[in-house]
Amino acid sequence: MKPVAKLPVIIWVFLTLLVYSSVLISPTTFRFSGLISFGIPFVLLLNLLFLIISLAFKSKLGWVAFILIVCGWPFINVGVSFNSGGDMTSDGIKVLNFNIMRFNYSHTKDVNRKIISFIEENDADIVCLQEFAATTANYEAIKRTHSYEVFLGGYSNSFAIFSKYPIVTGGALYDAGVTNNILFTDLQIGPDTVRVYNVHLESMSINPETIQTTDGIKKEYESVKNKFIKASVSRARQVKDLVEHSLKCKYPVLITGDFNDVPFSYNYFQLRKHYSNAFEKKGKVLGATFNNKLPFLRIDNQFYSNEFTLKAFKTINNVYYSDHFPLIGIYELSR
């Protein structure tokens, strides 16, 4: 191959590796890193396309595309899962997390009753709700479903942890006036104490309706970019606080909630450095959790420390009571 012909290949390899490496750089250090990492799935797809074309034309450049895909395997591994899910009737510690959008999803009639019925039917041992902000009637109705103990916190009590297990103590990482917060409780489970975090990290506050057309994207580009960057930086700080706080805990740890970040991000990779992700272990296909006009986004998660064994996990993607889908995981504590 002539040197001139090699130049585009060298540039493409450099750009691919640059995009991949964005997950190693905190948005607090380089504020565009979160925006760059959003391009990882597209870079992977382009390399797959190049590989197919190279094979069709029997080009040696296929090796370049193949090696770049292999380098991107960690992102495929976190983004797609083909596991069985496990037996959802298994015995164990059943954990449900759900951003319920303040019982205010306009697409669903009588959403209050449906969410409460959903929680009652699934009979989880621990329920972590984000964007709770419930009336006294809704709060009491959920509490009665399984005689739960409850810990509320955050801005206008917008976080709730319901537990069949005794609540030993609880708190929040930030002041009650902060909209996006991290709640935690210590639960007594038999002879063990377990720390549960209920997370709702900084939202991008982007209205999907405004970016459904080419004209909409052009019009809103600058606003969306700035919102994305600002939120990504905020989440990086929050994840840093969460990791530092959780690593100081002497108990087994479960971290659930709405992380407002995709798996191809610095913030996600910081969490998985220390904790296992339930979707990666027993999820199916893409595991999308965002129920809105930006498809295929997995922004809700359950992470857990190595004292737990994950027995089953499922994204409940046929429950349209919020702009998020609920997650259910079943865990066993190692004795």
PyMOL commands that set and color helices and strands:
alter all, ss='L'
color gray80, all
select helices_A, chain A and resi 3-24+33-37+40-56+62-71+73-79+101-103+111-122+136-145+155-157+208-211+214-247+266-272+278-282
alter helices_A, ss='H'
color red, helices_A
select strands_A, chain A and resi 81-82+93-99+126-130+149-153+159-163+167-172+182-189+192-200+253-258+276-277+284-285+300-304+308-315+327-333
alter strands_A, ss='S'
color yellow, strands_A
deselect
rebuild
show_as cartoon
